[in-house]
């Protein structure tokens, strides 16, 4: 992987005071969710975003014993890390967040942040000589 020029590491900087990114930065919002162990809960949780035309850009599950991010840890319980397009200042996303709490054991809003846009390096556009 270290030889792949497209490989990157993502970091989150968490703080106590929320930051509301400006809309021109194409913000994203991250959540950690512990869903109830019931049929259809994952579908219902994702529909909170789909019914409001909010794009889910990342969805990842992690065992709760490793993450420890939300609530108590129990065997076979997973936390879902969900990243969506938009800012928590958007009314549709506020409504989705509130609706998501209905289907979950716990929801933690990690926050909204501006989307990173790397500046293309001049070396990536270098002409190949033959």
N, C-alpha and C positions, 0 to 999 in steps of 0.2 A: 504494500500500500504506500510506503514512503516514496516509491518511485513514480507514483501517479501525481501529475501536476494539478489534477482537479481534486485531490484529497484535501480535506480541511477538518479542523477541530472546532467545535462550537462550544462557547462558554456563555453562561448566564451570569450576570452581575445582579444579585438580589439586594434590595434595600428596604428599609422600613417605610419610606415615603414613596407612594406610587408616582410614576412618571406617565404622563399622557403624551405620547408622541404626536407630532403634527401629521395631518392626513397626507401631505405630499411625500412623507417618508415611507408610505405603504406599510403601515405598522402590522405587527402580528401580536397575538395574545396567547399566553401559555397557561394551561391548567394541569393540575394533578387530580385525578378522580379515582376514587375507590367505588366500583359499581357493586350493586347488590347481586348476589348469586341467584338470579331468577331468569327463566326463559325470556328472551327478547330484550333484556336490559341494554345490551350493547347497541342493538338497533334503535331503541328508544333514545339512548344518549346521543347517538350520531344524528338522529332525526331532529334534535334540538337545533342543530346547526343547518342541516339540509333544508328544512322547511322555511328557513329565513335567508336562504341563498348565501350562506357563509361557507367559504371554502375551508375544509380541514386540510391543512398542508402537511401535518405530521401527526401520526398516531402510533404510539409505542406502548407496549405493556411490559411491566417489570414485576417480578415477585416482590411482595410487600416486605419480606424478611430482609431484602437487600436495600430497598429504597428508604423505608422508614419515614417517608415524606409526609404521609397523611395517616392519622389515626394509629391504632394499635396494629401490630403485625401478627398475622395468623397464617398457618400453613395453607397453601393453595389459594391464597387471596392475592390478587394482582392490583397494581396501581396503573392507571392509564395516563400517559403523558400525552396531552392533546395540544396541538398548536394550530391556531386558526388565523386566517387573514382578517385584519381589522383591529380597531382599538376598543378597549373596554369603555371608552367614552361614547361609542356608537350605541344607539338605543337598541338596535337589533341584537347586538352582542350582549348587552345587559339582559335582555329578555331571554336569550338562549342560556345564559349563565343561571338565571333564576329557574328556568325550566329544567336544566340539567340537575339541579339540586333535588328535584322531585324523584329522580330515578337512581340516585347515588347514595351510598352510605356517607360519603364526604366528598366535598369539592374544595380545592384550594386554588385560588387564582394566584398564579405566580407573577402576572403582570403583563403589560403591553410594552412593546419595544419597537424601535424603527428597524426596518429590514436592512440588512447589510448588503451593500452593493459594492463589490470590489472594483477598483480601478484597474482596467486592463494594463498589463505591463507591456512596454515596447518590445520586449524580447519575444512575446507570444505572437507578434505579428511580423517577425523577421522573415525576410525572403530566403528561400532555400536556393543555394547556388549549385549548379550541376557542372 
